[in-house]
């Protein structure tokens, strides 16, 4: 059974003042050289860029923010997972943002509103690891579909809830060099 969420409802939640302040604070503190954080325009937001981080190098980093109201970990301490989208539109076989090599994004930031917990991951690393592991992970971890109603009837997207520690170990194993994490 799929959960039903409208894109606009999710957008309103992720654009709230409290979330924007939390996002700015996190990005300024954890991205070295960050000077300011700017909410993206609606056009950029539709492309998956929620915020721009102005750097001291005159460059801007693109950040996609995934806001969750409730922190599942607070009531399920053995299930520290992150929702990674395998399919954006299941009915049309459109890959999810986590497997989209054309996505204009430097970082993904998850923020859990109920606890203030967050996770910041460089997108190219996440994308590469997920492309290689998503099919294995879809057999190992929970998958859920979400229905988004629209004027043409709507569509389903699908996420895999990957253990956060395993995700980081896979990233480390691939990017830290031979023999560091993958044995």
ABEGO torsion letter per residue (X at the ends): XBBBBBAAAAAAAAABAAAAAAAAAAAAAABBGBABBBBBBAAAAAAGBABBBBBAAGBBBBBBBBBBABBAAAABAABBBBBBBABABAAAGBBBAAABAABBBABBBBBBAAAGBBBBBBAAAAAAAAAAAAAAAAAABBBBBBBBBBAAGEBBBBBBBBBAAAAAAAAAAAAAEBGAABX
